[in-house]
Amino acid sequence: MKTPYEVRPEGTDAILNEIAMLHRQSAGFYRDIAKGIHKDDDTAGGYFRALADYHEEMVIEVNRILSDMAGGVHTPSRTGETELKKQEQAVNRALQAKNTVELSELAHANEKGVSDAYQHALANPNLIDFARDLLQKQHEKVLIWVNRADRYKTVPQDFNEHYQPKHD
């Protein structure tokens, strides 16, 4: 199966739009999850709020570049959907049941999917250098959150204390 970048080789603006859409979708799902469970589980609510905040920050960074680029409208591909969107029924069931174990597993799968999207984007030879630089820096942050999501599955109360980014 071809990656979305092989099927739609428009270049940098299409890649950035796909990445921004993944972060927007993720942020929305995580905000909804946090609102749905915060009364029952404050630790989980804080975790999902932190995930939403991180994704919103990433969208802002990508949108700064996109706003400077002239480009057409790009229709997001089905492969550009987040794992949370693809598993929306499972997310809704787990949220209704307040099943934080399943929600944390879905979050981990989603973060791995976002990381995979970055790897595909960075493998595209049409990617302009300044966008490649941004995506490489962002991918480092994504990997930190993949590790945090993995950690949260096993030790929920420690998600903030591990895999902290290094400050320059």
Buried (B, 14 or more C-beta within 10 A) or exposed (E): EEBBBEEBEEBBBBBBBBBBBBBBBBBBBBBBBBBBBBEEBEBBBBBBBBBBBBBBEBBEBBBEBBEEEEEEEBEBBEBBBBBBBBBBEBBEEBBEEBBBEBBBBBBBBBBBBBBBBBEBBBEBEEBBEEBBEBBEEBBEBBBBBBBBBBBBBEEBEEBBEEBEEEEE
